[in-house]
Amino acid sequence: MKSRAKQASFSATGLIIVLVVVVALGFVGYTVYNSLSANNESATATDVVAAPKIKSTSDLDQASATLDQTDPGGSNTADANQLDNELSAF
């Protein structure tokens, strides 16, 4: 008969150590992921540049031309209509 003392197996202590290591790695990974996500969200919120002040009709014409270049299909008609209304108000 074989003796049980010679058989290799996991002990309860070894299993607990492996479990603690896996939980610790998961916690560190979760913390790093959340900090990187928070940094990305704050960076995108500050990248927005304020629109320049419109002081003359040439500024409105330039803004209208820029909108036409970026959206030639005309799907963004609300902005174009607003520019036309402001242009007629001058």
PDB file with one MODEL, atoms N, CA, C and O in Angstrom:
MODEL        1
ATOM      1  N   MET A   1       0.821  -1.177   0.000  1.00  0.00           N
ATOM      2  CA  MET A   1       0.000   0.000   0.000  1.00  0.00           C
ATOM      3  C   MET A   1       0.873   1.252   0.000  1.00  0.00           C
ATOM      4  O   MET A   1       1.962   1.296   0.572  1.00  0.00           O
ATOM      5  N   LYS A   2       0.351   2.231  -0.651  1.00  0.00           N
ATOM      6  CA  LYS A   2       1.066   3.507  -0.676  1.00  0.00           C
ATOM      7  C   LYS A   2       0.688   4.319   0.555  1.00  0.00           C
ATOM      8  O   LYS A   2      -0.444   4.292   1.036  1.00  0.00           O
ATOM      9  N   SER A   3       1.657   5.017   1.023  1.00  0.00           N
ATOM     10  CA  SER A   3       1.429   5.878   2.174  1.00  0.00           C
ATOM     11  C   SER A   3       0.858   7.217   1.710  1.00  0.00           C
ATOM     12  O   SER A   3       1.285   7.743   0.682  1.00  0.00           O
ATOM     13  N   ARG A   4      -0.099   7.773   2.452  1.00  0.00           N
ATOM     14  CA  ARG A   4      -0.691   9.059   2.104  1.00  0.00           C
ATOM     15  C   ARG A   4       0.300  10.200   2.257  1.00  0.00           C
ATOM     16  O   ARG A   4       0.123  11.243   1.627  1.00  0.00           O
ATOM     17  N   ALA A   5       1.317  10.044   3.054  1.00  0.00           N
ATOM     18  CA  ALA A   5       2.291  11.107   3.277  1.00  0.00           C
ATOM     19  C   ALA A   5       3.111  11.392   2.035  1.00  0.00           C
ATOM     20  O   ALA A   5       3.655  12.490   1.909  1.00  0.00           O
ATOM     21  N   LYS A   6       3.224  10.437   1.104  1.00  0.00           N
ATOM     22  CA  LYS A   6       4.039  10.628  -0.080  1.00  0.00           C
ATOM     23  C   LYS A   6       3.264  11.253  -1.241  1.00  0.00           C
ATOM     24  O   LYS A   6       3.878  11.642  -2.235  1.00  0.00           O
ATOM     25  N   GLN A   7       1.958  11.360  -1.149  1.00  0.00           N
ATOM     26  CA  GLN A   7       1.150  11.918  -2.231  1.00  0.00           C
ATOM     27  C   GLN A   7       1.222  13.449  -2.180  1.00  0.00           C
ATOM     28  O   GLN A   7       1.102  14.058  -1.117  1.00  0.00           O
ATOM     29  N   ALA A   8       1.418  14.044  -3.345  1.00  0.00           N
ATOM     30  CA  ALA A   8       1.468  15.502  -3.434  1.00  0.00           C
ATOM     31  C   ALA A   8       0.056  16.040  -3.653  1.00  0.00           C
ATOM     32  O   ALA A   8      -0.686  15.522  -4.487  1.00  0.00           O
ATOM     33  N   SER A   9      -0.307  17.065  -2.912  1.00  0.00           N
ATOM     34  CA  SER A   9      -1.610  17.697  -3.085  1.00  0.00           C
ATOM     35  C   SER A   9      -1.559  19.103  -2.496  1.00  0.00           C
ATOM     36  O   SER A   9      -0.616  19.469  -1.794  1.00  0.00           O
ATOM     37  N   PHE A  10      -2.596  19.881  -2.798  1.00  0.00           N
ATOM     38  CA  PHE A  10      -2.692  21.215  -2.237  1.00  0.00           C
ATOM     39  C   PHE A  10      -3.165  21.117  -0.798  1.00  0.00           C
ATOM     40  O   PHE A  10      -4.066  20.345  -0.471  1.00  0.00           O
ATOM     41  N   SER A  11      -2.552  21.896   0.034  1.00  0.00           N
ATOM     42  CA  SER A  11      -3.031  21.973   1.405  1.00  0.00           C
ATOM     43  C   SER A  11      -3.985  23.162   1.510  1.00  0.00           C
ATOM     44  O   SER A  11      -4.069  23.975   0.589  1.00  0.00           O
ATOM     45  N   ALA A  12      -4.676  23.262   2.585  1.00  0.00           N
ATOM     46  CA  ALA A  12      -5.593  24.387   2.782  1.00  0.00           C
ATOM     47  C   ALA A  12      -4.819  25.695   2.834  1.00  0.00           C
ATOM     48  O   ALA A  12      -5.302  26.713   2.338  1.00  0.00           O
ATOM     49  N   THR A  13      -3.648  25.690   3.413  1.00  0.00           N
ATOM     50  CA  THR A  13      -2.833  26.899   3.500  1.00  0.00           C
ATOM     51  C   THR A  13      -2.379  27.343   2.107  1.00  0.00           C
ATOM     52  O   THR A  13      -2.411  28.536   1.805  1.00  0.00           O
ATOM     53  N   GLY A  14      -1.967  26.424   1.272  1.00  0.00           N
ATOM     54  CA  GLY A  14      -1.552  26.761  -0.091  1.00  0.00           C
ATOM     55  C   GLY A  14      -2.699  27.321  -0.903  1.00  0.00           C
ATOM     56  O   GLY A  14      -2.513  28.261  -1.676  1.00  0.00           O
ATOM     57  N   LEU A  15      -3.855  26.770  -0.741  1.00  0.00           N
ATOM     58  CA  LEU A  15      -5.034  27.244  -1.449  1.00  0.00           C
ATOM     59  C   LEU A  15      -5.406  28.661  -1.008  1.00  0.00           C
ATOM     60  O   LEU A  15      -5.771  29.490  -1.842  1.00  0.00           O
ATOM     61  N   ILE A  16      -5.320  28.940   0.268  1.00  0.00           N
ATOM     62  CA  ILE A  16      -5.622  30.278   0.792  1.00  0.00           C
ATOM     63  C   ILE A  16      -4.608  31.295   0.269  1.00  0.00           C
ATOM     64  O   ILE A  16      -4.983  32.419  -0.067  1.00  0.00           O
ATOM     65  N   ILE A  17      -3.337  30.918   0.196  1.00  0.00           N
ATOM     66  CA  ILE A  17      -2.311  31.839  -0.309  1.00  0.00           C
ATOM     67  C   ILE A  17      -2.573  32.166  -1.780  1.00  0.00           C
ATOM     68  O   ILE A  17      -2.470  33.326  -2.179  1.00  0.00           O
ATOM     69  N   VAL A  18      -2.905  31.172  -2.581  1.00  0.00           N
ATOM     70  CA  VAL A  18      -3.217  31.405  -3.997  1.00  0.00           C
ATOM     71  C   VAL A  18      -4.431  32.306  -4.128  1.00  0.00           C
ATOM     72  O   VAL A  18      -4.440  33.206  -4.969  1.00  0.00           O
ATOM     73  N   LEU A  19      -5.440  32.088  -3.327  1.00  0.00           N
ATOM     74  CA  LEU A  19      -6.652  32.906  -3.366  1.00  0.00           C
ATOM     75  C   LEU A  19      -6.355  34.357  -2.997  1.00  0.00           C
ATOM     76  O   LEU A  19      -6.876  35.273  -3.635  1.00  0.00           O
ATOM     77  N   VAL A  20      -5.532  34.577  -1.985  1.00  0.00           N
ATOM     78  CA  VAL A  20      -5.175  35.945  -1.566  1.00  0.00           C
ATOM     79  C   VAL A  20      -4.405  36.652  -2.678  1.00  0.00           C
ATOM     80  O   VAL A  20      -4.637  37.835  -2.926  1.00  0.00           O
ATOM     81  N   VAL A  21      -3.503  35.957  -3.345  1.00  0.00           N
ATOM     82  CA  VAL A  21      -2.735  36.570  -4.436  1.00  0.00           C
ATOM     83  C   VAL A  21      -3.657  36.954  -5.587  1.00  0.00           C
ATOM     84  O   VAL A  21      -3.517  38.042  -6.144  1.00  0.00           O
ATOM     85  N   VAL A  22      -4.585  36.095  -5.950  1.00  0.00           N
ATOM     86  CA  VAL A  22      -5.512  36.392  -7.052  1.00  0.00           C
ATOM     87  C   VAL A  22      -6.408  37.580  -6.700  1.00  0.00           C
ATOM     88  O   VAL A  22      -6.640  38.443  -7.547  1.00  0.00           O
ATOM     89  N   VAL A  23      -6.904  37.640  -5.492  1.00  0.00           N
ATOM     90  CA  VAL A  23      -7.746  38.764  -5.067  1.00  0.00           C
ATOM     91  C   VAL A  23      -6.943  40.063  -5.057  1.00  0.00           C
ATOM     92  O   VAL A  23      -7.454  41.104  -5.471  1.00  0.00           O
ATOM     93  N   ALA A  24      -5.702  40.018  -4.594  1.00  0.00           N
ATOM     94  CA  ALA A  24      -4.859  41.215  -4.557  1.00  0.00           C
ATOM     95  C   ALA A  24      -4.586  41.728  -5.972  1.00  0.00           C
ATOM     96  O   ALA A  24      -4.653  42.933  -6.213  1.00  0.00           O
ATOM     97  N   LEU A  25      -4.281  40.834  -6.902  1.00  0.00           N
ATOM     98  CA  LEU A  25      -4.056  41.250  -8.289  1.00  0.00           C
ATOM     99  C   LEU A  25      -5.323  41.838  -8.905  1.00  0.00           C
ATOM    100  O   LEU A  25      -5.255  42.823  -9.641  1.00  0.00           O
ATOM    101  N   GLY A  26      -6.452  41.254  -8.616  1.00  0.00           N
ATOM    102  CA  GLY A  26      -7.709  41.789  -9.122  1.00  0.00           C
ATOM    103  C   GLY A  26      -8.008  43.173  -8.578  1.00  0.00           C
ATOM    104  O   GLY A  26      -8.465  44.048  -9.314  1.00  0.00           O
ATOM    105  N   PHE A  27      -7.754  43.376  -7.299  1.00  0.00           N
ATOM    106  CA  PHE A  27      -7.991  44.685  -6.686  1.00  0.00           C
ATOM    107  C   PHE A  27      -7.073  45.746  -7.282  1.00  0.00           C
ATOM    108  O   PHE A  27      -7.521  46.854  -7.574  1.00  0.00           O
ATOM    109  N   VAL A  28      -5.808  45.426  -7.464  1.00  0.00           N
ATOM    110  CA  VAL A  28      -4.859  46.382  -8.046  1.00  0.00           C
ATOM    111  C   VAL A  28      -5.256  46.696  -9.491  1.00  0.00           C
ATOM    112  O   VAL A  28      -5.225  47.855  -9.905  1.00  0.00           O
ATOM    113  N   GLY A  29      -5.620  45.687 -10.244  1.00  0.00           N
ATOM    114  CA  GLY A  29      -6.043  45.920 -11.626  1.00  0.00           C
ATOM    115  C   GLY A  29      -7.286  46.785 -11.709  1.00  0.00           C
ATOM    116  O   GLY A  29      -7.370  47.671 -12.560  1.00  0.00           O
ATOM    117  N   TYR A  30      -8.234  46.543 -10.850  1.00  0.00           N
ATOM    118  CA  TYR A  30      -9.471  47.337 -10.829  1.00  0.00           C
ATOM    119  C   TYR A  30      -9.176  48.796 -10.477  1.00  0.00           C
ATOM    120  O   TYR A  30      -9.740  49.709 -11.081  1.00  0.00           O
ATOM    121  N   THR A  31      -8.299  49.014  -9.506  1.00  0.00           N
ATOM    122  CA  THR A  31      -7.946  50.372  -9.094  1.00  0.00           C
ATOM    123  C   THR A  31      -7.235  51.118 -10.225  1.00  0.00           C
ATOM    124  O   THR A  31      -7.540  52.282 -10.484  1.00  0.00           O
ATOM    125  N   VAL A  32      -6.309  50.470 -10.885  1.00  0.00           N
ATOM    126  CA  VAL A  32      -5.584  51.109 -11.985  1.00  0.00           C
ATOM    127  C   VAL A  32      -6.543  51.415 -13.131  1.00  0.00           C
ATOM    128  O   VAL A  32      -6.468  52.496 -13.716  1.00  0.00           O
ATOM    129  N   TYR A  33      -7.430  50.500 -13.461  1.00  0.00           N
ATOM    130  CA  TYR A  33      -8.389  50.717 -14.537  1.00  0.00           C
ATOM    131  C   TYR A  33      -9.284  51.922 -14.234  1.00  0.00           C
ATOM    132  O   TYR A  33      -9.519  52.752 -15.112  1.00  0.00           O
ATOM    133  N   ASN A  34      -9.779  52.022 -13.011  1.00  0.00           N
ATOM    134  CA  ASN A  34     -10.644  53.148 -12.655  1.00  0.00           C
ATOM    135  C   ASN A  34      -9.894  54.471 -12.704  1.00  0.00           C
ATOM    136  O   ASN A  34     -10.454  55.475 -13.145  1.00  0.00           O
ATOM    137  N   SER A  35      -8.647  54.495 -12.265  1.00  0.00           N
ATOM    138  CA  SER A  35      -7.894  55.751 -12.302  1.00  0.00           C
ATOM    139  C   SER A  35      -7.596  56.171 -13.735  1.00  0.00           C
ATOM    140  O   SER A  35      -7.623  57.364 -14.039  1.00  0.00           O
ATOM    141  N   LEU A  36      -7.314  55.227 -14.617  1.00  0.00           N
ATOM    142  CA  LEU A  36      -7.079  55.565 -16.014  1.00  0.00           C
ATOM    143  C   LEU A  36      -8.356  56.030 -16.695  1.00  0.00           C
ATOM    144  O   LEU A  36      -8.315  56.934 -17.529  1.00  0.00           O
ATOM    145  N   SER A  37      -9.473  55.435 -16.358  1.00  0.00           N
ATOM    146  CA  SER A  37     -10.751  55.852 -16.941  1.00  0.00           C
ATOM    147  C   SER A  37     -11.109  57.261 -16.495  1.00  0.00           C
ATOM    148  O   SER A  37     -11.605  58.053 -17.297  1.00  0.00           O
ATOM    149  N   ALA A  38     -10.869  57.585 -15.245  1.00  0.00           N
ATOM    150  CA  ALA A  38     -11.167  58.925 -14.737  1.00  0.00           C
ATOM    151  C   ALA A  38     -10.275  59.959 -15.408  1.00  0.00           C
ATOM    152  O   ALA A  38     -10.729  61.065 -15.700  1.00  0.00           O
ATOM    153  N   ASN A  39      -9.017  59.622 -15.657  1.00  0.00           N
ATOM    154  CA  ASN A  39      -8.108  60.555 -16.322  1.00  0.00           C
ATOM    155  C   ASN A  39      -8.537  60.810 -17.758  1.00  0.00           C
ATOM    156  O   ASN A  39      -8.444  61.941 -18.234  1.00  0.00           O
ATOM    157  N   ASN A  40      -9.003  59.784 -18.458  1.00  0.00           N
ATOM    158  CA  ASN A  40      -9.445  59.952 -19.838  1.00  0.00           C
ATOM    159  C   ASN A  40     -10.699  60.803 -19.930  1.00  0.00           C
ATOM    160  O   ASN A  40     -10.827  61.612 -20.849  1.00  0.00           O
ATOM    161  N   GLU A  41     -11.621  60.638 -19.002  1.00  0.00           N
ATOM    162  CA  GLU A  41     -12.856  61.422 -19.025  1.00  0.00           C
ATOM    163  C   GLU A  41     -12.576  62.890 -18.751  1.00  0.00           C
ATOM    164  O   GLU A  41     -13.174  63.754 -19.391  1.00  0.00           O
ATOM    165  N   SER A  42     -11.684  63.196 -17.818  1.00  0.00           N
ATOM    166  CA  SER A  42     -11.395  64.586 -17.513  1.00  0.00           C
ATOM    167  C   SER A  42     -10.602  65.238 -18.635  1.00  0.00           C
ATOM    168  O   SER A  42     -10.730  66.443 -18.848  1.00  0.00           O
ATOM    169  N   ALA A  43      -9.791  64.484 -19.354  1.00  0.00           N
ATOM    170  CA  ALA A  43      -9.015  65.045 -20.454  1.00  0.00           C
ATOM    171  C   ALA A  43      -9.924  65.408 -21.622  1.00  0.00           C
ATOM    172  O   ALA A  43      -9.709  66.435 -22.266  1.00  0.00           O
ATOM    173  N   THR A  44     -10.924  64.601 -21.908  1.00  0.00           N
ATOM    174  CA  THR A  44     -11.807  64.916 -23.022  1.00  0.00           C
ATOM    175  C   THR A  44     -12.719  66.092 -22.703  1.00  0.00           C
ATOM    176  O   THR A  44     -13.130  66.805 -23.619  1.00  0.00           O
ATOM    177  N   ALA A  45     -13.044  66.313 -21.455  1.00  0.00           N
ATOM    178  CA  ALA A  45     -13.919  67.428 -21.098  1.00  0.00           C
ATOM    179  C   ALA A  45     -13.195  68.761 -21.208  1.00  0.00           C
ATOM    180  O   ALA A  45     -13.843  69.783 -21.434  1.00  0.00           O
ATOM    181  N   THR A  46     -11.888  68.788 -21.058  1.00  0.00           N
ATOM    182  CA  THR A  46     -11.148  70.048 -21.118  1.00  0.00           C
ATOM    183  C   THR A  46     -10.614  70.344 -22.504  1.00  0.00           C
ATOM    184  O   THR A  46     -10.028  71.409 -22.703  1.00  0.00           O
ATOM    185  N   ASP A  47     -10.788  69.445 -23.487  1.00  0.00           N
ATOM    186  CA  ASP A  47     -10.279  69.661 -24.831  1.00  0.00           C
ATOM    187  C   ASP A  47     -11.181  70.561 -25.670  1.00  0.00           C
ATOM    188  O   ASP A  47     -10.801  70.923 -26.783  1.00  0.00           O
ATOM    189  N   VAL A  48     -12.347  70.929 -25.182  1.00  0.00           N
ATOM    190  CA  VAL A  48     -13.296  71.726 -25.943  1.00  0.00           C
ATOM    191  C   VAL A  48     -12.853  73.184 -25.932  1.00  0.00           C
ATOM    192  O   VAL A  48     -12.593  73.765 -24.878  1.00  0.00           O
ATOM    193  N   VAL A  49     -12.773  73.756 -27.121  1.00  0.00           N
ATOM    194  CA  VAL A  49     -12.353  75.149 -27.265  1.00  0.00           C
ATOM    195  C   VAL A  49     -13.597  76.019 -27.404  1.00  0.00           C
ATOM    196  O   VAL A  49     -14.546  75.643 -28.092  1.00  0.00           O
ATOM    197  N   ALA A  50     -13.595  77.167 -26.758  1.00  0.00           N
ATOM    198  CA  ALA A  50     -14.732  78.072 -26.833  1.00  0.00           C
ATOM    199  C   ALA A  50     -14.816  78.697 -28.223  1.00  0.00           C
ATOM    200  O   ALA A  50     -13.799  78.956 -28.866  1.00  0.00           O
ATOM    201  N   ALA A  51     -16.030  78.929 -28.666  1.00  0.00           N
ATOM    202  CA  ALA A  51     -16.243  79.553 -29.978  1.00  0.00           C
ATOM    203  C   ALA A  51     -15.851  81.024 -29.910  1.00  0.00           C
ATOM    204  O   ALA A  51     -16.053  81.673 -28.884  1.00  0.00           O
ATOM    205  N   PRO A  52     -15.291  81.552 -30.994  1.00  0.00           N
ATOM    206  CA  PRO A  52     -14.900  82.973 -30.983  1.00  0.00           C
ATOM    207  C   PRO A  52     -16.129  83.870 -31.025  1.00  0.00           C
ATOM    208  O   PRO A  52     -17.198  83.447 -31.466  1.00  0.00           O
ATOM    209  N   LYS A  53     -15.976  85.097 -30.571  1.00  0.00           N
ATOM    210  CA  LYS A  53     -17.059  86.083 -30.600  1.00  0.00           C
ATOM    211  C   LYS A  53     -17.303  86.532 -32.035  1.00  0.00           C
ATOM    212  O   LYS A  53     -16.363  86.725 -32.806  1.00  0.00           O
ATOM    213  N   ILE A  54     -18.559  86.692 -32.377  1.00  0.00           N
ATOM    214  CA  ILE A  54     -18.925  87.149 -33.709  1.00  0.00           C
ATOM    215  C   ILE A  54     -19.158  88.648 -33.629  1.00  0.00           C
ATOM    216  O   ILE A  54     -20.039  89.120 -32.911  1.00  0.00           O
ATOM    217  N   LYS A  55     -18.339  89.394 -34.390  1.00  0.00           N
ATOM    218  CA  LYS A  55     -18.406  90.852 -34.320  1.00  0.00           C
ATOM    219  C   LYS A  55     -18.852  91.490 -35.623  1.00  0.00           C
ATOM    220  O   LYS A  55     -19.217  92.665 -35.649  1.00  0.00           O
ATOM    221  N   SER A  56     -18.824  90.723 -36.702  1.00  0.00           N
ATOM    222  CA  SER A  56     -19.217  91.304 -37.985  1.00  0.00           C
ATOM    223  C   SER A  56     -19.824  90.229 -38.873  1.00  0.00           C
ATOM    224  O   SER A  56     -19.813  89.042 -38.549  1.00  0.00           O
ATOM    225  N   THR A  57     -20.361  90.691 -40.016  1.00  0.00           N
ATOM    226  CA  THR A  57     -20.953  89.737 -40.946  1.00  0.00           C
ATOM    227  C   THR A  57     -19.903  88.845 -41.583  1.00  0.00           C
ATOM    228  O   THR A  57     -20.200  87.716 -41.972  1.00  0.00           O
ATOM    229  N   SER A  58     -18.686  89.340 -41.693  1.00  0.00           N
ATOM    230  CA  SER A  58     -17.634  88.496 -42.279  1.00  0.00           C
ATOM    231  C   SER A  58     -17.322  87.312 -41.364  1.00  0.00           C
ATOM    232  O   SER A  58     -16.966  86.235 -41.842  1.00  0.00           O
ATOM    233  N   ASP A  59     -17.458  87.514 -40.032  1.00  0.00           N
ATOM    234  CA  ASP A  59     -17.275  86.395 -39.101  1.00  0.00           C
ATOM    235  C   ASP A  59     -18.354  85.331 -39.309  1.00  0.00           C
ATOM    236  O   ASP A  59     -18.075  84.134 -39.253  1.00  0.00           O
ATOM    237  N   LEU A  60     -19.594  85.782 -39.549  1.00  0.00           N
ATOM    238  CA  LEU A  60     -20.682  84.836 -39.798  1.00  0.00           C
ATOM    239  C   LEU A  60     -20.488  84.115 -41.123  1.00  0.00           C
ATOM    240  O   LEU A  60     -20.753  82.918 -41.227  1.00  0.00           O
ATOM    241  N   ASP A  61     -20.023  84.850 -42.149  1.00  0.00           N
ATOM    242  CA  ASP A  61     -19.767  84.213 -43.438  1.00  0.00           C
ATOM    243  C   ASP A  61     -18.675  83.156 -43.321  1.00  0.00           C
ATOM    244  O   ASP A  61     -18.770  82.081 -43.913  1.00  0.00           O
ATOM    245  N   GLN A  62     -17.635  83.473 -42.549  1.00  0.00           N
ATOM    246  CA  GLN A  62     -16.540  82.523 -42.349  1.00  0.00           C
ATOM    247  C   GLN A  62     -17.039  81.289 -41.590  1.00  0.00           C
ATOM    248  O   GLN A  62     -16.667  80.166 -41.932  1.00  0.00           O
ATOM    249  N   ALA A  63     -17.869  81.482 -40.574  1.00  0.00           N
ATOM    250  CA  ALA A  63     -18.413  80.351 -39.822  1.00  0.00           C
ATOM    251  C   ALA A  63     -19.324  79.503 -40.703  1.00  0.00           C
ATOM    252  O   ALA A  63     -19.304  78.276 -40.611  1.00  0.00           O
ATOM    253  N   SER A  64     -20.111  80.135 -41.544  1.00  0.00           N
ATOM    254  CA  SER A  64     -20.988  79.400 -42.452  1.00  0.00           C
ATOM    255  C   SER A  64     -20.170  78.588 -43.458  1.00  0.00           C
ATOM    256  O   SER A  64     -20.513  77.446 -43.762  1.00  0.00           O
ATOM    257  N   ALA A  65     -19.093  79.179 -43.972  1.00  0.00           N
ATOM    258  CA  ALA A  65     -18.232  78.467 -44.912  1.00  0.00           C
ATOM    259  C   ALA A  65     -17.556  77.277 -44.232  1.00  0.00           C
ATOM    260  O   ALA A  65     -17.399  76.219 -44.841  1.00  0.00           O
ATOM    261  N   THR A  66     -17.160  77.446 -42.985  1.00  0.00           N
ATOM    262  CA  THR A  66     -16.533  76.343 -42.249  1.00  0.00           C
ATOM    263  C   THR A  66     -17.524  75.210 -42.031  1.00  0.00           C
ATOM    264  O   THR A  66     -17.172  74.040 -42.181  1.00  0.00           O
ATOM    265  N   LEU A  67     -18.750  75.544 -41.681  1.00  0.00           N
ATOM    266  CA  LEU A  67     -19.776  74.513 -41.523  1.00  0.00           C
ATOM    267  C   LEU A  67     -20.040  73.788 -42.832  1.00  0.00           C
ATOM    268  O   LEU A  67     -20.234  72.572 -42.844  1.00  0.00           O
ATOM    269  N   ASP A  68     -20.048  74.530 -43.937  1.00  0.00           N
ATOM    270  CA  ASP A  68     -20.273  73.895 -45.234  1.00  0.00           C
ATOM    271  C   ASP A  68     -19.138  72.944 -45.594  1.00  0.00           C
ATOM    272  O   ASP A  68     -19.365  71.915 -46.229  1.00  0.00           O
ATOM    273  N   GLN A  69     -17.920  73.287 -45.190  1.00  0.00           N
ATOM    274  CA  GLN A  69     -16.771  72.425 -45.484  1.00  0.00           C
ATOM    275  C   GLN A  69     -16.799  71.164 -44.645  1.00  0.00           C
ATOM    276  O   GLN A  69     -16.469  70.086 -45.139  1.00  0.00           O
ATOM    277  N   THR A  70     -17.188  71.280 -43.385  1.00  0.00           N
ATOM    278  CA  THR A  70     -17.176  70.116 -42.507  1.00  0.00           C
ATOM    279  C   THR A  70     -18.408  69.252 -42.667  1.00  0.00           C
ATOM    280  O   THR A  70     -18.386  68.074 -42.311  1.00  0.00           O
ATOM    281  N   ASP A  71     -19.498  69.823 -43.203  1.00  0.00           N
ATOM    282  CA  ASP A  71     -20.728  69.062 -43.379  1.00  0.00           C
ATOM    283  C   ASP A  71     -21.354  69.421 -44.728  1.00  0.00           C
ATOM    284  O   ASP A  71     -22.400  70.069 -44.771  1.00  0.00           O
ATOM    285  N   PRO A  72     -20.727  69.009 -45.817  1.00  0.00           N
ATOM    286  CA  PRO A  72     -21.248  69.415 -47.129  1.00  0.00           C
ATOM    287  C   PRO A  72     -22.588  68.795 -47.479  1.00  0.00           C
ATOM    288  O   PRO A  72     -23.285  69.293 -48.364  1.00  0.00           O
ATOM    289  N   GLY A  73     -22.961  67.721 -46.806  1.00  0.00           N
ATOM    290  CA  GLY A  73     -24.233  67.068 -47.110  1.00  0.00           C
ATOM    291  C   GLY A  73     -25.435  67.854 -46.647  1.00  0.00           C
ATOM    292  O   GLY A  73     -26.554  67.570 -47.072  1.00  0.00           O
ATOM    293  N   GLY A  74     -25.239  68.824 -45.798  1.00  0.00           N
ATOM    294  CA  GLY A  74     -26.340  69.633 -45.315  1.00  0.00           C
ATOM    295  C   GLY A  74     -27.149  68.976 -44.218  1.00  0.00           C
ATOM    296  O   GLY A  74     -28.260  69.416 -43.924  1.00  0.00           O
ATOM    297  N   SER A  75     -26.619  67.937 -43.611  1.00  0.00           N
ATOM    298  CA  SER A  75     -27.382  67.266 -42.561  1.00  0.00           C
ATOM    299  C   SER A  75     -27.398  68.080 -41.276  1.00  0.00           C
ATOM    300  O   SER A  75     -28.198  67.806 -40.381  1.00  0.00           O
ATOM    301  N   ASN A  76     -26.539  69.061 -41.176  1.00  0.00           N
ATOM    302  CA  ASN A  76     -26.485  69.898 -39.984  1.00  0.00           C
ATOM    303  C   ASN A  76     -27.108  71.251 -40.299  1.00  0.00           C
ATOM    304  O   ASN A  76     -26.440  72.280 -40.195  1.00  0.00           O
ATOM    305  N   THR A  77     -28.370  71.259 -40.678  1.00  0.00           N
ATOM    306  CA  THR A  77     -29.031  72.486 -41.121  1.00  0.00           C
ATOM    307  C   THR A  77     -29.404  73.398 -39.965  1.00  0.00           C
ATOM    308  O   THR A  77     -29.617  74.592 -40.176  1.00  0.00           O
ATOM    309  N   ALA A  78     -29.489  72.871 -38.751  1.00  0.00           N
ATOM    310  CA  ALA A  78     -29.855  73.724 -37.615  1.00  0.00           C
ATOM    311  C   ALA A  78     -28.805  74.795 -37.392  1.00  0.00           C
ATOM    312  O   ALA A  78     -29.149  75.950 -37.138  1.00  0.00           O
ATOM    313  N   ASP A  79     -27.525  74.435 -37.481  1.00  0.00           N
ATOM    314  CA  ASP A  79     -26.464  75.424 -37.310  1.00  0.00           C
ATOM    315  C   ASP A  79     -26.449  76.419 -38.460  1.00  0.00           C
ATOM    316  O   ASP A  79     -26.249  77.615 -38.245  1.00  0.00           O
ATOM    317  N   ALA A  80     -26.656  75.940 -39.664  1.00  0.00           N
ATOM    318  CA  ALA A  80     -26.675  76.830 -40.825  1.00  0.00           C
ATOM    319  C   ALA A  80     -27.857  77.787 -40.738  1.00  0.00           C
ATOM    320  O   ALA A  80     -27.717  78.965 -41.066  1.00  0.00           O
ATOM    321  N   ASN A  81     -29.007  77.310 -40.307  1.00  0.00           N
ATOM    322  CA  ASN A  81     -30.173  78.187 -40.156  1.00  0.00           C
ATOM    323  C   ASN A  81     -29.938  79.234 -39.084  1.00  0.00           C
ATOM    324  O   ASN A  81     -30.344  80.386 -39.241  1.00  0.00           O
ATOM    325  N   GLN A  82     -29.291  78.848 -38.002  1.00  0.00           N
ATOM    326  CA  GLN A  82     -29.001  79.808 -36.937  1.00  0.00           C
ATOM    327  C   GLN A  82     -28.043  80.876 -37.448  1.00  0.00           C
ATOM    328  O   GLN A  82     -28.214  82.056 -37.141  1.00  0.00           O
ATOM    329  N   LEU A  83     -27.048  80.482 -38.217  1.00  0.00           N
ATOM    330  CA  LEU A  83     -26.121  81.473 -38.790  1.00  0.00           C
ATOM    331  C   LEU A  83     -26.843  82.399 -39.751  1.00  0.00           C
ATOM    332  O   LEU A  83     -26.589  83.604 -39.760  1.00  0.00           O
ATOM    333  N   ASP A  84     -27.741  81.852 -40.560  1.00  0.00           N
ATOM    334  CA  ASP A  84     -28.495  82.700 -41.487  1.00  0.00           C
ATOM    335  C   ASP A  84     -29.373  83.694 -40.724  1.00  0.00           C
ATOM    336  O   ASP A  84     -29.477  84.852 -41.127  1.00  0.00           O
ATOM    337  N   ASN A  85     -29.995  83.269 -39.649  1.00  0.00           N
ATOM    338  CA  ASN A  85     -30.826  84.170 -38.831  1.00  0.00           C
ATOM    339  C   ASN A  85     -29.985  85.275 -38.202  1.00  0.00           C
ATOM    340  O   ASN A  85     -30.398  86.435 -38.179  1.00  0.00           O
ATOM    341  N   GLU A  86     -28.808  84.921 -37.691  1.00  0.00           N
ATOM    342  CA  GLU A  86     -27.936  85.928 -37.095  1.00  0.00           C
ATOM    343  C   GLU A  86     -27.405  86.884 -38.154  1.00  0.00           C
ATOM    344  O   GLU A  86     -27.236  88.075 -37.890  1.00  0.00           O
ATOM    345  N   LEU A  87     -27.141  86.367 -39.349  1.00  0.00           N
ATOM    346  CA  LEU A  87     -26.646  87.213 -40.439  1.00  0.00           C
ATOM    347  C   LEU A  87     -27.716  88.219 -40.844  1.00  0.00           C
ATOM    348  O   LEU A  87     -27.405  89.383 -41.097  1.00  0.00           O
ATOM    349  N   SER A  88     -28.960  87.790 -40.909  1.00  0.00           N
ATOM    350  CA  SER A  88     -30.020  88.708 -41.293  1.00  0.00           C
ATOM    351  C   SER A  88     -30.312  89.742 -40.209  1.00  0.00           C
ATOM    352  O   SER A  88     -30.865  90.806 -40.490  1.00  0.00           O
ATOM    353  N   ALA A  89     -29.933  89.423 -38.958  1.00  0.00           N
ATOM    354  CA  ALA A  89     -30.165  90.368 -37.862  1.00  0.00           C
ATOM    355  C   ALA A  89     -29.141  91.496 -37.863  1.00  0.00           C
ATOM    356  O   ALA A  89     -29.369  92.524 -37.225  1.00  0.00           O
ATOM    357  N   PHE A  90     -28.015  91.335 -38.565  1.00  0.00           N
ATOM    358  CA  PHE A  90     -27.009  92.401 -38.593  1.00  0.00           C
ATOM    359  C   PHE A  90     -27.466  93.510 -39.426  1.00  0.00           C
ATOM    360  O   PHE A  90     -26.756  94.504 -39.574  1.00  0.00           O
TER     361      PHE A  90
ENDMDL
END
